[in-house]
Amino acid sequence: MTVHIASVMFDANQRTLVKGTQSRNLEPKVFNFLTALLAANGQIVSRDQLIEKVWNNRVVGEGAINRTVSLLRGHFAALTDENIIETVPTQGYRLIACLEGLSKDPIEPVLNEITATENKKSTWFFIKVSCVITFILLFLVALISYFIKPDSFTHSNTLSLISAPLIALNGSEYKLSTTDSGQHILFHHLDENNNQAVYLYDTKKHSKKRVLTDSLATINAKGTQLVYATNIDKQCSIAIYYVATQKQQPLFTCDEIPTSLVWGENNTFYFTKRFSKSHPYQVFSYNVNTGRLKQITNPTSKNNTKGDFNFNYNRHTNQLAVLRYINDNQSHIIIINDDHVLTEHTVDLRINNLLWHPNNNDLIIADSASLYTLKTANSHYSLLKKLDFKINSLALLQSDNGPSLLISNLNAVSDIAKYNIKQKTHITWQQSARTELLPRMKADTQLILSTRYKSHHWWRIKGDNAQLINVDLPFELQFVRYELSDDGKRVLFSKHGDIYELNIDENTYQHVFTESKNSYVANYDANNNVIYSGNSSGNWQLWHYQRSSGQHTQLTVNGGYSGRIIGEYLYYSKFTVDGLWRKKLDHPNEELIIKDFNRINWLNWQIINNQLYFYRQETGVWAFNIDTHIEQLLLPKTDDFIHQYTISPDQQYIYWVRLKALQGDIYQYAF
């Protein structure tokens, strides 16, 4: 059966959208999404209804729904300029295009015919499966009742708070690990003065002992050893700390502190490392007895520098669960045993932590503020508990009453300071109980990225008032680098390899170009065309997009990541090496003009008139005259400085992000 949606024909039997000689094949979830909208016949379909109809009541994150909507819109956008789907803020979605069946029948019978065959198949399959499952369950219940006492049942998928909190110091506690006996908890602590230490907490005596400072550590199962990483004289090193004697044994040097450390079996521990900041994190193992270093995982480096950034070891099955970053809305989990990949699971969530379940071979996975149970047998996951704070780390604690779950939370707070360059004075410009990030200013527009309302949103500052820019995007915004146009009316940013432009006054957005370019860092030129980096060729290069012609021109051949065009010159940084280069637009030769220009400058560096502003990690914010090459330190770095800043259009002020004291505690939950 076919239906006309505006000027596009929807062929339900072939699951395609067709216009003229062009056609688009619909993914299963996208097809189900479209049929749900058609069945509503112009009425709003809520997100709960979509979860029921498209995902069969399976727990999915906001990102899965947003991505499905974005895919469907993308299919229509490739075939027509007409608006097809309307987002109704806080309510859901509906079709706003004209609908017409090829026959003169109303749309509801058309849709019934579309889905009739599949419904019959699904119904018969469900009846058969239900009968089999019912028989099996009755048999199992009878068998269990005969052999097992009632009090041996375990109750999974429930969590109840035991302590609030278990450990609560002034500052934040994070990065937990425990012993098999449950007597000791190792945790890290950052106080209000930014002093960091590692503590052992005795759960029997309820006492704590500081064992290390300025380190990342984890305790082994017996509680006899810690492995830790620290920086000594700017050199990263990994060593063993013996709890009984307090002696330390250096093992080897490292390029940087790992993101995660975990003990395994046979005096082996696992840690992350990467070959450079442009490569992804990989998991390695090291055996203390033999001194053998071994690579465990090898993620791709294409558009993914995070790689395998977290993992957890199951001491009972000797399995390693590795968490691999895919994008802001998807994560990949790999189960490894003896160097062999057993299973792989992709979830439509941005997972930050994972832990083996104490009662079975499943995993507990956590995104920002929710816990889920992931079935390793079939990749299904379900909500375990939604918390009212951000999850920092997880650990299991054994006791005579059974295992419990330890959760450390982290509440980051930052404000934005205003620095008078001439007077060398600071005042607080924007503050809240949340994070204030990425100030940007052009013309009379002042923007910040803030979490003061639910999650990351743009806020426009007018006088002393902050106004929420509540645009309905097809994804969760989260932290994102963005650029303001010279007139201050548009915002340019990239997400999932695509570049978007937001109209601030109208609260609308659009794709800058619809074809995929694997694009990332995007800047405006003087004519509001776009300079962007892309790695579709495998290496990051800079490209120039002309809006009038729709033409993409490659600007660099030896690498480029963040670029700006000033007159006849392109000024740019690279992805793999430090430095700032320039070249004439019509000439291939490049010139290195600032050698110690760190790659993190892609986030903030800018040029106003002939002054290039950038950041040096050791010293602060500098101005570089692109004509005379004379440098000047403008803002000396302070301990609470986060390398997010902007220069006011009149070049009199620097607005910079100031980190406040972190707060976080450790909570205990019973299964």
C-alpha positions as CSV (number, residue, x, y, z in Angstrom):
1,M,0.0,0.0,0.0
2,T,1.2,3.5,-0.8
3,V,0.4,6.9,0.8
4,H,1.4,10.4,-0.4
5,I,3.0,12.5,2.2
6,A,3.2,16.0,0.7
7,S,5.1,15.4,-2.6
8,V,6.7,12.1,-1.3
9,M,5.3,8.7,-1.8
10,F,5.5,6.3,1.1
11,D,5.6,2.6,-0.1
12,A,4.8,0.7,3.1
13,N,5.4,-2.7,1.5
14,Q,8.9,-1.8,0.3
15,R,9.5,0.5,3.4
16,T,10.7,3.3,1.2
17,L,10.1,7.0,0.5
18,V,10.0,7.8,-3.2
19,K,10.0,11.0,-5.2
20,G,10.7,10.8,-9.0
21,T,13.8,8.7,-9.5
22,Q,15.0,9.1,-5.9
23,S,14.2,6.7,-3.1
24,R,15.1,6.3,0.5
25,N,15.1,3.0,2.4
26,L,13.7,3.3,6.0
27,E,15.4,1.7,8.9
28,P,13.0,-0.5,11.0
29,K,12.6,1.9,13.9
30,V,12.2,4.8,11.5
31,F,9.5,2.9,9.5
32,N,7.7,2.2,12.8
33,F,8.0,5.8,13.8
34,L,6.5,7.0,10.5
35,T,3.6,4.6,10.7
36,A,2.8,5.7,14.3
37,L,2.6,9.3,13.1
38,L,0.4,8.3,10.1
39,A,-1.9,6.3,12.4
40,A,-2.4,9.4,14.6
41,N,-3.8,11.3,11.5
42,G,-2.4,14.7,12.4
43,Q,-2.7,14.3,16.2
44,I,0.2,14.6,18.5
45,V,2.0,11.4,19.3
46,S,3.7,11.6,22.7
47,R,7.1,10.1,23.6
48,D,5.4,7.6,25.8
49,Q,3.2,6.5,22.9
50,L,6.3,6.2,20.7
51,I,8.1,4.1,23.2
52,E,5.0,1.8,23.3
53,K,4.5,1.6,19.5
54,V,8.1,1.8,18.2
55,W,10.2,0.3,21.0
56,N,7.6,-2.1,22.4
57,N,7.8,-0.5,25.9
58,R,11.5,-1.1,26.1
59,V,13.4,1.5,28.1
60,V,15.3,3.8,25.8
61,G,17.0,7.1,26.4
62,E,16.0,10.4,25.0
63,G,18.9,10.1,22.5
64,A,17.3,7.1,20.8
65,I,14.0,8.9,20.1
66,N,15.8,12.1,19.0
67,R,18.1,10.2,16.7
68,T,15.1,8.3,15.1
69,V,13.3,11.6,14.5
70,S,16.5,13.1,13.0
71,L,16.9,10.1,10.6
72,L,13.3,10.4,9.4
73,R,13.6,14.1,8.9
74,G,16.8,13.6,7.1
75,H,15.1,11.1,4.7
76,F,12.4,13.6,3.9
77,A,14.8,16.5,3.6
78,A,16.7,14.6,0.9
79,L,13.5,14.4,-1.2
80,T,11.6,17.6,-0.4
81,D,11.9,21.1,1.1
82,E,8.4,20.9,2.7
83,N,8.0,20.6,6.5
84,I,6.8,17.1,7.3
85,I,7.2,16.6,11.0
86,E,6.4,19.2,13.8
87,T,8.0,19.0,17.2
88,V,5.5,20.1,19.9
89,P,7.6,21.1,22.8
90,T,7.2,18.9,26.0
91,Q,4.4,17.0,24.2
92,G,5.6,15.0,21.2
93,Y,5.5,14.9,17.4
94,R,2.9,15.1,14.6
95,L,2.7,15.1,10.9
96,I,1.8,18.5,9.4
97,A,2.1,17.6,5.7
98,C,-0.9,16.9,3.5
99,L,-1.8,13.2,3.4
100,E,-3.4,11.4,0.5
101,G,-4.0,7.7,-0.1
102,L,-3.6,6.6,-3.7
103,S,-7.1,5.2,-3.5
104,K,-9.8,7.4,-2.1
105,D,-10.0,5.4,1.1
106,P,-9.4,7.3,4.4
107,I,-5.9,7.0,5.9
108,E,-6.9,4.7,8.8
109,P,-7.9,1.7,6.6
110,V,-4.8,2.3,4.6
111,L,-2.6,2.0,7.6
112,N,-4.5,-1.0,8.9
113,E,-3.8,-2.7,5.6
114,I,-0.2,-1.7,5.8
115,T,0.3,-3.4,9.2
116,A,-2.3,-6.2,9.0
117,T,0.1,-8.9,7.7
118,E,2.8,-8.1,10.3
119,N,0.2,-7.9,13.1
120,K,-1.1,-11.4,12.2
121,K,2.5,-12.8,12.2
122,S,3.2,-11.0,15.5
123,T,0.0,-12.3,17.1
124,W,0.5,-15.9,16.2
125,F,4.2,-15.7,17.2
126,F,3.2,-14.1,20.6
127,I,0.6,-16.8,21.3
128,K,3.1,-19.6,20.5
129,V,5.9,-18.0,22.6
130,S,3.5,-17.2,25.4
131,C,2.4,-20.9,25.7
132,V,5.9,-22.1,25.7
133,I,7.1,-19.5,28.2
134,T,4.1,-20.2,30.5
135,F,4.8,-24.0,30.5
136,I,8.5,-23.4,31.2
137,L,7.8,-20.9,34.0
138,L,5.3,-23.2,35.7
139,F,7.8,-26.1,35.5
140,L,10.6,-23.9,36.9
141,V,8.4,-22.6,39.8
142,A,7.5,-26.2,40.7
143,L,11.1,-27.3,40.5
144,I,12.4,-24.4,42.5
145,S,9.7,-24.8,45.1
146,Y,10.7,-28.4,45.6
147,F,14.4,-28.0,45.9
148,I,15.0,-24.5,47.3
149,K,13.7,-22.9,50.5
150,P,11.7,-19.7,50.0
151,D,14.2,-17.5,51.9
152,S,16.9,-18.2,49.3
153,F,15.2,-16.1,46.6
154,T,17.1,-13.0,45.5
155,H,15.3,-9.9,44.4
156,S,17.0,-8.2,41.5
157,N,16.2,-4.9,39.7
158,T,15.4,-3.1,43.0
159,L,17.6,-0.7,45.0
160,S,16.9,0.9,48.3
161,L,19.0,3.5,50.0
162,I,20.9,2.3,53.1
163,S,23.0,5.4,53.9
164,A,22.7,9.0,52.9
165,P,25.6,9.4,52.7
166,L,28.0,6.6,53.8
167,I,31.0,8.9,53.5
168,A,30.6,12.7,53.4
169,L,33.6,14.9,53.7
170,N,33.9,18.5,52.8
171,G,34.6,18.4,49.1
172,S,34.1,15.4,46.8
173,E,34.7,11.7,47.1
174,Y,35.1,9.7,43.9
175,K,36.7,6.7,42.1
176,L,35.7,3.8,44.4
177,S,37.1,0.3,44.7
178,T,36.6,-2.3,47.4
179,T,38.1,-5.5,48.9
180,D,36.4,-8.9,48.6
181,S,35.8,-9.0,52.3
182,G,34.0,-5.6,52.2
183,Q,36.2,-4.4,55.1
184,H,37.9,-1.6,53.1
185,I,36.7,1.0,50.6
186,L,39.3,2.9,48.7
187,F,38.2,6.4,47.6
188,H,39.7,9.6,46.3
189,H,39.0,13.0,47.8
190,L,39.3,16.5,46.5
191,D,38.9,19.2,49.2
192,E,37.7,22.8,48.9
193,N,41.3,23.9,48.4
194,N,41.9,21.5,45.4
195,N,44.1,19.2,47.5
196,Q,43.7,15.6,46.4
197,A,44.3,12.5,48.4
198,V,43.5,8.7,48.4
199,Y,41.9,7.2,51.5
200,L,41.2,3.7,52.9
201,Y,37.9,3.5,54.8
202,D,37.5,0.7,57.3
203,T,33.8,-0.3,57.3
204,K,34.1,-2.2,60.6
205,K,35.7,0.6,62.6
206,H,34.2,3.4,60.4
207,S,37.6,5.1,60.3
208,K,39.6,6.5,57.4
209,K,43.3,6.7,56.7
210,R,45.1,8.8,54.0
211,V,47.6,6.6,52.0
212,L,48.5,8.6,48.9
213,T,48.3,12.1,47.5
214,D,47.9,13.4,44.0
215,S,47.3,9.9,42.6
216,L,44.8,7.6,40.9
217,A,44.6,4.3,42.7
218,T,42.7,1.0,43.1
219,I,42.9,-1.7,45.8
220,N,43.2,-5.4,45.1
221,A,40.7,-8.1,46.2
222,K,42.7,-9.1,49.4
223,G,43.3,-5.5,50.4
224,T,47.1,-6.0,50.5
225,Q,48.2,-3.8,47.6
226,L,47.2,-0.7,45.7
227,V,48.3,0.1,42.2
228,Y,48.5,3.8,41.6
229,A,49.5,6.4,39.0
230,T,50.9,9.8,39.8
231,N,53.0,12.6,38.4
232,I,56.4,13.2,39.9
233,D,58.4,16.1,38.4
234,K,56.0,16.2,35.5
235,Q,56.6,12.5,34.7
236,C,53.7,10.1,35.0
237,S,54.6,6.8,36.7
238,I,52.8,3.7,37.9
239,A,53.7,2.0,41.1
240,I,52.6,-0.5,43.8
241,Y,51.7,0.5,47.4
242,Y,51.9,-2.2,50.0
243,V,49.2,-1.5,52.7
244,A,50.8,-3.4,55.6
245,T,54.3,-1.9,55.2
246,Q,53.4,1.4,53.5
247,K,56.3,0.7,51.1
248,Q,56.1,1.6,47.4
249,Q,57.5,-0.2,44.4
250,P,57.9,1.8,41.1
251,L,56.9,-0.3,38.0
252,F,57.1,1.8,34.9
253,T,56.7,5.3,33.5
254,C,53.6,6.5,31.5
255,D,52.7,9.3,29.2
256,E,49.7,10.5,31.2
257,I,47.5,9.4,34.1
258,P,45.1,6.6,33.0
259,T,41.4,7.1,32.9
260,S,40.8,3.9,34.8
261,L,42.7,1.3,36.9
262,V,41.3,-2.1,37.9
263,W,42.9,-5.2,39.6
264,G,42.4,-8.5,37.9
265,E,43.7,-12.0,39.0
266,N,47.2,-13.4,39.5
267,N,48.7,-10.0,40.4
268,T,47.6,-8.5,37.1
269,F,46.0,-5.0,36.8
270,Y,44.4,-3.3,33.8
271,F,44.7,0.3,32.8
272,T,44.1,2.7,29.9
273,K,46.7,4.4,27.8
274,R,46.9,6.1,24.4
275,F,49.8,6.8,22.1
276,S,49.0,10.5,21.7
277,K,46.1,12.8,22.4
278,S,44.9,12.2,18.8
279,H,44.6,8.4,19.4
280,P,41.9,6.6,21.3
281,Y,42.3,5.1,24.8
282,Q,43.2,1.4,24.7
283,V,43.1,-1.2,27.5
284,F,46.4,-2.8,28.6
285,S,47.3,-5.3,31.3
286,Y,50.4,-5.6,33.4
287,N,51.5,-8.5,35.5
288,V,53.5,-7.5,38.6
289,N,55.2,-10.9,38.9
290,T,56.5,-11.1,35.4
291,G,56.6,-7.5,34.3
292,R,54.7,-8.4,31.1
293,L,52.8,-5.5,29.5
294,K,50.0,-6.6,27.1
295,Q,47.6,-4.7,24.9
296,I,44.0,-6.0,25.3
297,T,41.9,-3.7,23.0
298,N,42.4,-1.8,19.8
299,P,39.6,0.7,19.0
300,T,39.5,2.7,15.8
301,S,40.9,6.2,16.0
302,K,38.5,7.6,13.4
303,N,36.7,10.5,14.9
304,N,37.0,9.0,18.4
305,T,39.7,10.0,20.8
306,K,37.9,8.6,23.8
307,G,38.0,5.0,22.7
308,D,37.9,2.4,25.5
309,F,37.9,4.7,28.5
310,N,36.4,2.5,31.3
311,F,36.1,-1.1,32.2
312,N,35.3,-3.5,35.1
313,Y,36.7,-6.9,36.0
314,N,34.6,-9.9,37.2
315,R,36.8,-11.8,39.7
316,H,34.4,-14.9,39.6
317,T,34.4,-15.4,35.9
318,N,37.7,-13.7,34.9
319,Q,35.8,-11.6,32.4
320,L,36.6,-8.0,31.5
321,A,33.8,-5.7,30.5
322,V,35.1,-2.8,28.4
323,L,33.2,0.4,27.8
324,R,33.8,2.0,24.4
325,Y,32.6,5.4,23.4
326,I,30.7,5.6,20.1
327,N,29.0,9.0,20.2
328,D,26.9,11.2,22.6
329,N,23.9,8.8,22.3
330,Q,25.5,5.4,21.9
331,S,27.9,3.2,23.8
332,H,29.6,-0.2,23.0
333,I,30.4,-2.8,25.6
334,I,32.8,-5.7,24.9
335,I,33.0,-8.8,27.1
336,I,36.5,-10.3,27.0
337,N,37.9,-13.5,28.5
338,D,41.5,-14.7,28.0
339,D,42.0,-12.2,25.2
340,H,38.9,-13.6,23.4
341,V,35.8,-11.4,22.7
342,L,32.8,-13.3,24.1
343,T,30.0,-10.9,23.4
344,E,29.5,-7.3,22.2
345,H,26.6,-5.0,23.1
346,T,25.5,-1.6,21.7
347,V,23.1,0.5,23.8
348,D,21.4,3.7,22.9
349,L,22.7,5.5,26.0
350,R,25.8,7.5,26.8
351,I,27.2,5.1,29.4
352,N,29.9,6.5,31.7
353,N,30.2,3.6,34.3
354,L,29.7,-0.1,34.4
355,L,29.9,-2.9,37.0
356,W,29.3,-6.6,37.1
357,H,26.0,-7.5,38.9
358,P,26.6,-9.4,42.1
359,N,23.8,-11.9,41.6
360,N,24.3,-13.0,38.0
361,N,26.5,-12.5,34.9
362,D,24.7,-9.3,33.9
363,L,26.0,-5.8,34.1
364,I,24.9,-2.6,35.9
365,I,25.5,0.3,33.5
366,A,25.1,4.0,34.3
367,D,24.6,7.1,32.3
368,S,24.6,10.6,33.8
369,A,22.0,9.9,36.5
370,S,20.3,6.6,35.9
371,L,21.2,2.9,36.5
372,Y,20.3,0.1,34.1
373,T,20.6,-3.7,34.1
374,L,22.1,-5.0,30.9
375,K,21.5,-8.7,30.1
376,T,24.7,-10.0,28.6
377,A,22.8,-12.9,27.0
378,N,20.7,-10.8,24.7
379,S,21.8,-7.1,25.0
380,H,18.4,-6.1,26.5
381,Y,18.6,-3.4,29.2
382,S,16.1,-2.1,31.7
383,L,15.9,0.8,34.1
384,L,17.2,-0.2,37.6
385,K,16.9,3.2,39.3
386,K,16.8,6.8,38.4
387,L,18.8,9.1,40.8
388,D,18.5,12.8,41.5
389,F,22.3,13.3,41.2
390,K,25.1,12.7,38.7
391,I,26.8,9.4,39.0
392,N,30.6,9.6,39.2
393,S,31.7,6.0,40.0
394,L,30.3,2.6,41.1
395,A,31.6,-0.2,43.3
396,L,30.3,-3.4,45.0
397,L,30.6,-3.8,48.8
398,Q,30.3,-7.3,50.3
399,S,28.9,-7.8,53.9
400,D,27.3,-10.4,56.0
401,N,23.9,-9.1,54.9
402,G,24.8,-9.5,51.2
403,P,26.2,-7.3,48.5
404,S,25.4,-3.6,48.3
405,L,26.0,-0.9,45.6
406,L,28.2,2.1,46.4
407,I,27.7,5.2,44.3
408,S,29.7,8.3,44.4
409,N,28.1,11.5,43.0
410,L,29.8,14.6,41.7
411,N,28.3,18.1,41.6
412,A,30.5,20.4,39.5
413,V,29.9,24.1,39.9
414,S,31.5,26.9,37.9
415,D,30.9,30.6,37.3
416,I,32.1,33.1,34.7
417,A,34.4,35.9,35.7
418,K,34.9,39.2,33.9
419,Y,38.6,40.4,33.8
420,N,39.5,44.0,33.0
421,I,42.6,43.7,30.9
422,K,43.9,47.3,31.7
423,Q,43.0,47.4,35.4
424,K,43.8,43.7,35.9
425,T,40.8,43.1,38.1
426,H,38.2,40.3,38.3
427,I,34.5,40.4,39.1
428,T,31.9,37.6,38.9
429,W,29.7,38.0,35.8
430,Q,27.5,34.9,35.8
431,Q,26.9,32.4,38.5
432,S,24.4,29.7,39.5
433,A,24.3,26.5,41.5
434,R,25.3,24.6,38.3
435,T,27.9,24.9,35.7
436,E,28.3,28.0,33.6
437,L,30.4,27.3,30.5
438,L,31.7,28.6,27.1
439,P,31.0,32.4,27.1
440,R,30.7,33.8,23.5
441,M,30.3,37.5,22.4
442,K,29.7,39.1,19.1
443,A,28.1,42.5,18.4
444,D,25.5,43.0,21.2
445,T,24.9,39.3,21.8
446,Q,26.3,37.6,24.8
447,L,25.8,33.8,25.2
448,I,26.8,31.1,27.6
449,L,26.2,27.4,27.8
450,S,24.7,26.5,31.2
451,T,23.2,23.6,33.1
452,R,21.1,25.8,35.4
453,Y,17.9,24.4,33.8
454,K,17.8,20.6,33.6
455,S,20.7,20.1,31.2
456,H,22.9,22.0,28.8
457,H,21.2,25.0,27.2
458,W,22.2,28.3,25.6
459,W,21.4,31.4,27.6
460,R,21.4,34.9,26.3
461,I,22.6,37.5,28.7
462,K,20.9,40.9,28.5
463,G,22.0,43.3,31.2
464,D,21.7,41.4,34.5
465,N,19.1,39.0,33.1
466,A,19.7,35.5,31.6
467,Q,17.2,34.3,29.0
468,L,16.8,30.6,28.1
469,I,17.1,29.8,24.4
470,N,14.8,26.8,24.3
471,V,15.2,25.5,20.8
472,D,13.9,22.0,20.2
473,L,16.8,20.1,18.8
474,P,16.7,16.5,17.5
475,F,19.3,15.4,20.1
476,E,20.5,16.3,23.6
477,L,22.8,19.3,23.3
478,Q,25.2,18.4,26.1
479,F,28.5,20.1,26.0
480,V,29.2,21.5,22.5
481,R,31.6,24.0,21.1
482,Y,29.9,26.8,19.2
483,E,30.6,30.0,17.2
484,L,28.6,33.2,17.0
485,S,28.2,35.0,13.7
486,D,29.6,38.5,13.5
487,D,26.1,40.1,13.8
488,G,25.4,37.9,16.9
489,K,22.2,36.5,15.4
490,R,23.3,32.9,14.5
491,V,25.1,30.1,16.3
492,L,27.2,27.6,14.4
493,F,28.0,24.2,15.9
494,S,28.6,20.5,15.0
495,K,26.9,17.4,16.3
496,H,27.4,13.7,15.3
497,G,29.5,14.7,12.3
498,D,26.9,17.3,11.0
499,I,27.0,21.1,11.1
500,Y,24.0,23.0,12.4
501,E,23.1,26.7,12.5
502,L,20.8,28.2,15.1
503,N,18.8,31.4,14.5
504,I,18.7,32.9,18.0
505,D,15.8,35.3,17.5
506,E,13.5,32.7,15.8
507,N,14.5,29.7,18.0
508,T,14.9,27.6,14.8
509,Y,17.8,25.6,13.4
510,Q,18.9,24.1,10.1
511,H,21.6,21.8,8.6
512,V,24.2,24.0,7.0
513,F,24.7,21.3,4.4
514,T,22.8,18.0,4.3
515,E,25.4,15.7,2.9
516,S,27.6,13.9,5.5
517,K,31.2,15.3,5.7
518,N,32.2,13.8,9.0
519,S,32.6,17.4,10.1
520,Y,33.5,18.8,13.4
521,V,35.1,22.2,14.4
522,A,33.2,24.9,12.5
523,N,33.9,28.6,12.2
524,Y,32.4,31.5,10.2
525,D,34.4,33.5,7.7
526,A,33.9,37.2,7.0
527,N,31.0,36.4,4.6
528,N,29.2,33.9,6.9
529,N,30.5,31.0,4.9
530,V,31.8,28.1,6.9
531,I,35.3,26.8,7.6
532,Y,35.1,23.3,9.0
533,S,37.3,20.3,9.7
534,G,36.5,16.9,8.2
535,N,38.1,13.5,8.4
536,S,36.2,11.7,5.6
537,S,39.6,11.0,4.0
538,G,40.9,9.5,7.3
539,N,42.9,12.6,8.2
540,W,41.6,15.8,9.6
541,Q,41.7,18.6,7.0
542,L,40.1,22.0,6.7
543,W,37.4,22.7,4.2
544,H,35.6,25.9,3.0
545,Y,31.8,25.8,2.3
546,Q,30.4,28.5,0.0
547,R,26.7,28.9,0.8
548,S,25.8,30.6,-2.5
549,S,27.2,27.8,-4.7
550,G,27.0,24.9,-2.3
551,Q,30.7,24.1,-3.1
552,H,33.2,22.5,-0.7
553,T,36.8,23.4,-1.2
554,Q,39.7,21.7,0.6
555,L,42.0,24.2,2.2
556,T,44.8,22.1,3.7
557,V,46.7,19.0,2.7
558,N,49.0,18.5,5.6
559,G,46.4,18.5,8.3
560,G,44.0,21.1,9.7
561,Y,41.5,21.1,12.6
562,S,40.4,24.7,13.5
563,G,40.8,27.5,11.0
564,R,40.0,31.1,10.4
565,I,40.4,33.2,7.2
566,I,41.8,36.7,7.6
567,G,42.3,38.5,4.3
568,E,44.4,36.3,2.0
569,Y,45.6,34.0,4.8
570,L,44.2,30.9,6.5
571,Y,45.3,30.6,10.1
572,Y,44.8,27.1,11.5
573,S,45.8,24.5,14.1
574,K,46.1,20.7,13.5
575,F,44.7,17.7,15.2
576,T,47.8,15.6,15.9
577,V,50.5,18.2,16.7
578,D,50.8,21.4,18.6
579,G,51.3,24.7,16.7
580,L,49.5,27.4,14.8
581,W,50.2,27.7,11.1
582,R,49.2,30.1,8.3
583,K,49.2,29.8,4.5
584,K,47.9,31.8,1.6
585,L,44.6,30.5,0.4
586,D,45.9,30.0,-3.2
587,H,49.3,28.6,-2.2
588,P,50.2,25.1,-0.6
589,N,53.2,26.2,1.4
590,E,52.5,26.7,5.2
591,E,54.3,28.6,7.8
592,L,54.5,27.8,11.6
593,I,54.0,31.1,13.4
594,I,53.3,29.9,17.0
595,K,55.2,26.8,18.0
596,D,53.9,26.3,21.5
597,F,50.2,26.6,20.5
598,N,48.5,23.8,22.4
599,R,45.9,21.7,20.5
600,I,43.3,22.5,23.2
601,N,43.1,26.0,21.7
602,W,40.6,24.6,19.1
603,L,37.9,25.3,21.7
604,N,38.5,29.1,22.2
605,W,41.1,30.8,20.1
606,Q,39.9,33.8,18.1
607,I,41.2,36.8,16.0
608,I,39.9,40.3,16.5
609,N,41.3,43.0,14.3
610,N,45.0,42.0,14.1
611,Q,45.2,40.3,17.5
612,L,45.1,36.6,17.8
613,Y,44.1,35.4,21.3
614,F,45.1,31.9,22.6
615,Y,45.9,30.0,25.8
616,R,49.1,28.5,27.1
617,Q,48.6,25.8,29.8
618,E,51.4,26.9,32.0
619,T,50.8,30.7,31.9
620,G,47.4,31.8,30.8
621,V,45.7,33.8,27.9
622,W,48.0,35.6,25.4
623,A,47.6,38.1,22.6
624,F,49.7,37.6,19.4
625,N,49.9,40.4,16.8
626,I,49.6,38.7,13.4
627,D,51.4,41.6,11.7
628,T,54.4,42.1,14.1
629,H,54.4,38.7,15.8
630,I,54.7,40.4,19.2
631,E,53.2,38.5,22.1
632,Q,51.7,39.7,25.3
633,L,50.4,37.9,28.4
634,L,46.9,39.3,29.2
635,L,45.4,37.0,31.8
636,P,47.8,35.1,34.1
637,K,46.5,31.6,34.8
638,T,45.0,30.9,38.3
639,D,44.4,27.5,39.9
640,D,40.6,27.8,39.3
641,F,41.0,28.7,35.6
642,I,39.2,26.4,33.1
643,H,40.4,26.9,29.6
644,Q,37.1,28.3,28.4
645,Y,37.1,32.0,27.7
646,T,36.3,34.7,25.2
647,I,37.5,38.3,24.4
648,S,34.9,41.0,24.4
649,P,34.3,42.7,21.0
650,D,35.9,45.9,22.2
651,Q,39.0,43.9,23.4
652,Q,38.8,45.4,26.9
653,Y,37.7,42.3,28.8
654,I,38.2,38.6,29.1
655,Y,35.3,36.5,30.2
656,W,36.5,33.1,31.6
657,V,35.2,30.1,33.4
658,R,36.1,29.7,37.0
659,L,35.8,26.3,38.7
660,K,34.3,26.3,42.1
661,A,34.8,23.7,44.8
662,L,33.5,20.3,43.7
663,Q,31.0,18.5,46.0
664,G,30.3,14.8,46.1
665,D,29.5,12.0,48.6
666,I,29.3,8.2,48.7
667,Y,25.9,6.5,49.0
668,Q,25.1,2.9,49.7
669,Y,22.2,1.0,48.2
670,A,20.9,-2.6,48.9
671,F,19.9,-4.9,46.1
